[in-house]
Amino acid sequence: MTPLNRSPISRRDLLFAAAAGGLTLSLPKSGRAAEAPYNLAPPMASAVPYREHRIPHDGHMTYVREYPGQGPAYVMMHGFPDNLHIYDYVVPYLTKAGRHVIVFDFLGFGQSEKVASADFRYTFDQQVGDLAAVADALKLKKFIPVGHDAGGPIAINYAIDHPDRIQWLCLMNCYYAESPTLRLPEIIEVFGNPSLKDLADTLLNTPEMMNWLLSFQDSHFQAKMPPALQERFNGILRPIVRENFAAGAGPAFRQMTSQVKDNVAYNTTRLSDVRKFAPKVSLIWGTEDPYLTPEAANAIAANFPHATVKSVEAGHWLMIDKPEEVGRLVLQGA
């Protein structure tokens, strides 16, 4: 697929195109390793073509990459403070197997629209809506939601609301309901505590302080990692997070983290629906995650009628640490 030179596209132009002729604006593009700003290039990236879509949801634009292949599609969701690039290393293993893969940035993150309106609020319901908009626009009758980190509860809540559209459900190092096993990273505790709002705002608006906090959090995520995985963390994950903030993801991160505990409480009220969920569920879990531990995986799995836990000797971002192994487990299904 030949890449196109892209000229800047305004939100007004995108809305006009969507209203005039369809739900998405789509451009072909080649996934070149040279475009990735990371120190370690994704394997086989130059051989993996994708199409870009800008899909409207409630008048705002969600950025999507679609890799063609056989269905049902994997629809892969990031958490925060990252974006779709966390899947750059695992996608080639899925497309090499001929599978249809879709990755996207939630509103406020990555290349999706950063909403400037004071009336707009980033929420977990809005993110479920982002997923629904992507699935509907790309006409996915049945698909496999893949949720990592805060993308996990998005995947679960969409799935229990639309079980007829779910082939099976894949969860990676995420959280869901209240549990003695749930431990949140310190940065989430700071930004999610209403009594620390002034501190959180000061941190977010002071680059030197925010960089210190991110470095502090990085060191804790790496606590159990061997040197090889630390290298991947520093060379791949850290630039994704830093560039995400530099591109304007701070407001979305601030608002989403402030709702995490309320989201956990809400999800707990939905456990009766989770226990009726008929499709199979596969939890692919990095065992070296110091926060969302294997015990957390087992606690989530216990709520589903048909769930299995598959362990990977990796950290929280297991798709970066061990992409080939994670890709193989994803391809195995539930």
C-alpha positions as CSV (number, residue, x, y, z in Angstrom):
1,M,0.0,0.0,0.0
2,T,1.5,3.3,-1.0
3,P,1.5,6.0,1.7
4,L,-0.1,9.3,1.0
5,N,1.3,12.7,1.8
6,R,-1.1,14.2,4.3
7,S,-2.1,17.9,4.4
8,P,-3.4,19.3,7.7
9,I,-7.1,18.4,8.1
10,S,-9.3,20.6,10.3
11,R,-12.0,19.3,12.6
12,R,-14.5,21.3,10.4
13,D,-13.3,19.5,7.3
14,L,-13.6,16.1,9.1
15,L,-17.1,16.8,10.3
16,F,-18.1,17.9,6.8
17,A,-16.7,14.8,5.3
18,A,-18.4,12.6,7.8
19,A,-21.7,14.3,7.4
20,A,-21.5,14.3,3.6
21,G,-20.6,10.8,2.9
22,G,-20.1,8.4,5.8
23,L,-19.0,7.7,9.3
24,T,-15.3,7.7,8.7
25,L,-12.6,9.5,6.9
26,S,-10.0,7.0,5.8
27,L,-6.5,7.4,4.4
28,P,-4.1,4.5,3.4
29,K,-0.8,4.6,5.1
30,S,2.3,2.4,5.5
31,G,3.4,1.7,9.1
32,R,7.1,2.7,8.8
33,A,9.5,2.2,11.6
34,A,11.1,5.5,10.8
35,E,7.9,7.2,11.9
36,A,8.1,5.8,15.4
37,P,9.9,8.1,17.8
38,Y,11.2,5.3,19.9
39,N,14.7,3.9,20.3
40,L,13.6,0.3,19.4
41,A,11.8,0.0,16.1
42,P,8.7,-2.3,16.0
43,P,9.6,-5.6,14.3
44,M,8.4,-5.9,10.7
45,A,6.8,-2.5,10.9
46,S,7.7,-1.5,7.4
47,A,5.8,-4.5,6.0
48,V,2.6,-3.8,7.9
49,P,0.2,-1.5,6.0
50,Y,-2.7,0.1,7.7
51,R,-5.5,2.5,7.0
52,E,-6.1,5.6,9.1
53,H,-9.6,6.6,10.1
54,R,-10.9,9.6,12.0
55,I,-14.2,8.5,13.4
56,P,-16.7,10.9,15.0
57,H,-18.1,10.4,18.4
58,D,-20.5,13.1,19.8
59,G,-18.9,15.6,17.4
60,H,-15.3,14.8,18.3
61,M,-12.7,12.8,16.3
62,T,-11.2,9.5,17.4
63,Y,-8.0,8.4,15.6
64,V,-7.9,4.8,14.5
65,R,-5.5,2.5,12.7
66,E,-6.9,-0.5,10.9
67,Y,-4.7,-3.4,9.8
68,P,-6.5,-5.5,7.2
69,G,-6.9,-9.3,7.7
70,Q,-9.3,-12.0,8.6
71,G,-11.9,-11.5,11.3
72,P,-13.1,-11.4,13.9
73,A,-11.1,-8.3,14.5
74,Y,-9.0,-7.6,17.5
75,V,-9.9,-4.1,18.8
76,M,-7.0,-3.1,21.1
77,M,-7.4,-0.4,23.8
78,H,-4.8,1.4,25.8
79,G,-5.1,2.8,29.3
80,F,-3.6,6.0,30.6
81,P,-1.2,7.8,30.4
82,D,-0.4,6.0,27.2
83,N,-1.9,5.6,23.7
84,L,-2.2,3.1,20.8
85,H,1.6,2.9,20.4
86,I,1.8,0.4,23.3
87,Y,0.6,-2.2,20.7
88,D,3.2,-1.3,18.0
89,Y,5.3,-4.3,18.9
90,V,2.6,-7.0,19.1
91,V,0.5,-5.9,16.1
92,P,3.0,-7.3,13.5
93,Y,2.7,-10.8,15.1
94,L,-1.0,-10.7,14.7
95,T,-1.0,-9.3,11.1
96,K,1.6,-11.8,10.1
97,A,-0.9,-14.5,11.0
98,G,-3.4,-12.8,8.7
99,R,-5.6,-11.3,11.4
100,H,-7.7,-8.1,11.3
101,V,-6.4,-5.7,13.9
102,I,-7.7,-2.3,15.0
103,V,-6.0,0.1,17.5
104,F,-7.2,3.5,18.4
105,D,-6.6,6.4,20.8
106,F,-9.4,7.4,23.2
107,L,-10.5,11.0,23.0
108,G,-7.9,13.2,24.6
109,F,-5.0,10.8,24.1
110,G,-2.5,10.2,21.2
111,Q,-3.7,11.5,17.9
112,S,-7.4,11.7,18.9
113,E,-9.0,15.1,19.4
114,K,-8.1,17.1,22.5
115,V,-11.4,18.7,23.3
116,A,-11.0,22.3,24.4
117,S,-14.6,23.0,25.4
118,A,-15.1,23.8,29.1
119,D,-18.4,21.9,28.9
120,F,-16.8,18.6,27.9
121,R,-15.6,16.1,30.4
122,Y,-13.6,13.0,29.7
123,T,-15.3,10.0,31.3
124,F,-15.3,6.2,31.4
125,D,-18.8,6.3,29.8
126,Q,-17.3,8.5,27.0
127,Q,-14.6,5.9,26.4
128,V,-17.1,3.1,26.2
129,G,-18.8,5.3,23.6
130,D,-15.5,5.7,21.7
131,L,-15.2,2.0,21.5
132,A,-18.9,1.7,20.3
133,A,-18.3,4.4,17.7
134,V,-15.3,2.6,16.3
135,A,-17.0,-0.8,16.2
136,D,-20.1,0.6,14.6
137,A,-18.3,2.8,12.0
138,L,-16.1,-0.1,10.9
139,K,-19.2,-2.4,10.8
140,L,-17.8,-5.0,13.1
141,K,-20.5,-7.6,13.7
142,K,-18.4,-9.6,16.1
143,F,-15.0,-8.7,17.4
144,I,-12.5,-9.4,20.2
145,P,-12.1,-6.4,22.6
146,V,-8.5,-6.3,24.0
147,G,-8.3,-4.1,27.1
148,H,-5.1,-3.1,28.9
149,D,-4.9,-1.1,32.2
150,A,-7.9,1.4,32.3
151,G,-8.9,0.0,28.9
152,G,-9.9,-3.2,30.7
153,P,-13.0,-1.8,32.4
154,I,-14.0,-0.2,29.0
155,A,-13.7,-3.6,27.3
156,I,-15.6,-5.4,30.1
157,N,-18.5,-2.9,30.3
158,Y,-19.0,-2.8,26.6
159,A,-18.9,-6.6,26.4
160,I,-21.5,-7.2,29.1
161,D,-23.7,-4.6,27.4
162,H,-23.3,-6.2,24.0
163,P,-22.5,-9.9,24.5
164,D,-23.9,-10.7,21.0
165,R,-21.1,-8.7,19.4
166,I,-18.3,-10.3,21.4
167,Q,-16.3,-13.3,20.0
168,W,-14.3,-13.5,23.2
169,L,-12.8,-11.0,25.6
170,C,-9.1,-10.4,26.2
171,L,-7.8,-8.5,29.3
172,M,-4.3,-7.6,30.1
173,N,-3.0,-6.2,33.4
174,C,-6.1,-4.2,34.1
175,Y,-8.5,-3.6,37.0
176,Y,-12.3,-3.8,37.4
177,A,-14.1,-4.0,40.7
178,E,-13.3,-3.6,44.4
179,S,-11.0,-6.3,45.6
180,P,-8.4,-6.7,48.4
181,T,-5.9,-7.4,45.5
182,L,-6.4,-4.0,43.9
183,R,-3.4,-1.7,44.3
184,L,-3.2,1.5,42.3
185,P,0.1,3.2,41.2
186,E,1.1,6.2,43.3
187,I,0.5,8.6,40.5
188,I,-3.1,7.5,40.2
189,E,-3.6,7.8,44.0
190,V,-2.3,11.4,43.8
191,F,-4.5,12.4,40.9
192,G,-7.5,10.4,42.0
193,N,-7.7,11.9,45.5
194,P,-10.1,14.9,45.6
195,S,-8.3,16.2,48.7
196,L,-5.1,16.5,46.7
197,K,-6.6,18.4,43.8
198,D,-4.5,21.5,44.3
199,L,-1.3,19.4,44.5
200,A,-2.3,17.4,41.4
201,D,-3.1,20.6,39.4
202,T,0.3,22.1,40.4
203,L,2.1,18.9,39.4
204,L,0.4,18.8,36.0
205,N,1.1,22.5,35.3
206,T,4.7,22.4,36.4
207,P,6.8,20.4,33.9
208,E,9.8,19.9,36.2
209,M,7.6,18.5,39.0
210,M,5.5,16.3,36.6
211,N,8.7,14.9,35.1
212,W,9.9,14.1,38.6
213,L,6.6,12.3,39.4
214,L,6.7,10.3,36.2
215,S,10.3,9.3,36.9
216,F,9.4,8.3,40.4
217,Q,6.5,6.2,39.0
218,D,8.7,4.7,36.3
219,S,11.2,3.4,38.9
220,H,8.4,1.7,40.8
221,F,7.1,0.0,37.7
222,Q,10.6,-1.3,37.0
223,A,11.2,-2.6,40.5
224,K,10.9,-6.3,39.5
225,M,12.2,-6.0,36.0
226,P,15.4,-7.6,34.7
227,P,17.8,-5.3,32.8
228,A,16.5,-6.4,29.4
229,L,12.9,-5.4,30.3
230,Q,14.1,-2.1,31.9
231,E,15.8,-1.3,28.5
232,R,12.5,-1.8,26.7
233,F,10.7,0.2,29.3
234,N,13.1,3.1,29.0
235,G,13.5,2.9,25.2
236,I,9.8,2.4,24.3
237,L,7.3,3.0,27.0
238,R,8.8,6.1,28.6
239,P,8.9,8.0,25.3
240,I,5.3,7.1,24.6
241,V,4.1,8.5,27.9
242,R,6.3,11.6,27.7
243,E,5.2,12.4,24.1
244,N,1.6,11.7,25.0
245,F,1.8,14.5,27.6
246,A,3.7,16.8,25.3
247,A,0.9,16.4,22.7
248,G,-1.7,17.6,25.2
249,A,-3.0,14.5,27.0
250,G,-2.7,16.1,30.4
251,P,-6.4,17.2,30.7
252,A,-7.7,13.8,29.8
253,F,-5.3,12.1,32.2
254,R,-6.2,14.5,34.9
255,Q,-10.0,14.0,34.5
256,M,-9.8,10.2,34.0
257,T,-7.6,9.5,37.0
258,S,-9.9,11.6,39.2
259,Q,-12.7,9.1,38.4
260,V,-10.9,5.8,38.8
261,K,-12.2,5.1,42.3
262,D,-15.7,6.0,41.4
263,N,-15.3,3.8,38.3
264,V,-14.2,0.9,40.5
265,A,-17.3,1.4,42.7
266,Y,-19.6,1.5,39.7
267,N,-18.0,-1.6,38.2
268,T,-18.6,-3.4,41.5
269,T,-22.3,-2.8,41.1
270,R,-22.1,-4.6,37.7
271,L,-20.6,-7.9,39.0
272,S,-24.0,-9.6,38.7
273,D,-23.9,-8.9,35.0
274,V,-20.2,-10.0,34.7
275,R,-21.2,-13.4,36.3
276,K,-23.8,-13.9,33.5
277,F,-21.3,-13.2,30.7
278,A,-21.4,-16.2,28.4
279,P,-18.4,-15.6,26.0
280,K,-15.0,-16.9,27.0
281,V,-12.5,-14.5,28.6
282,S,-8.7,-14.7,28.4
283,L,-6.6,-12.8,30.9
284,I,-3.0,-12.5,29.6
285,W,-1.0,-11.2,32.5
286,G,2.4,-9.8,33.1
287,T,3.5,-11.4,36.4
288,E,6.1,-8.8,37.3
289,D,3.6,-5.9,37.6
290,P,4.0,-4.6,41.1
291,Y,0.5,-3.2,41.2
292,L,-1.9,-5.3,39.1
293,T,-0.4,-8.6,40.3
294,P,-1.3,-12.2,39.4
295,E,-3.6,-12.2,42.4
296,A,-5.5,-9.3,40.9
297,A,-5.8,-11.3,37.7
298,N,-7.3,-14.3,39.5
299,A,-9.7,-12.0,41.4
300,I,-11.0,-10.7,38.1
301,A,-11.2,-14.1,36.5
302,A,-13.2,-15.5,39.4
303,N,-16.1,-13.3,38.5
304,F,-16.5,-14.6,34.9
305,P,-18.1,-18.0,34.2
306,H,-15.6,-18.9,31.5
307,A,-12.2,-17.3,32.2
308,T,-8.6,-18.5,32.0
309,V,-5.4,-16.7,33.2
310,K,-2.3,-17.0,31.0
311,S,0.9,-15.8,32.6
312,V,3.8,-14.0,31.0
313,E,7.1,-13.1,32.7
314,A,6.8,-9.4,32.0
315,G,5.8,-6.2,33.6
316,H,2.7,-4.0,33.4
317,W,3.2,-3.3,29.7
318,L,3.6,-7.0,28.7
319,M,2.9,-6.3,25.0
320,I,6.1,-4.2,24.9
321,D,8.1,-6.6,27.1
322,K,7.3,-9.9,25.4
323,P,5.4,-9.0,22.2
324,E,6.0,-12.4,20.5
325,E,4.8,-14.4,23.4
326,V,1.8,-12.1,24.0
327,G,1.0,-12.2,20.3
328,R,1.0,-16.0,20.4
329,L,-1.3,-16.1,23.4
330,V,-3.7,-13.6,21.8
331,L,-3.8,-15.7,18.6
332,Q,-4.6,-18.8,20.7
333,G,-7.9,-17.3,21.7
334,A,-9.7,-17.9,25.0
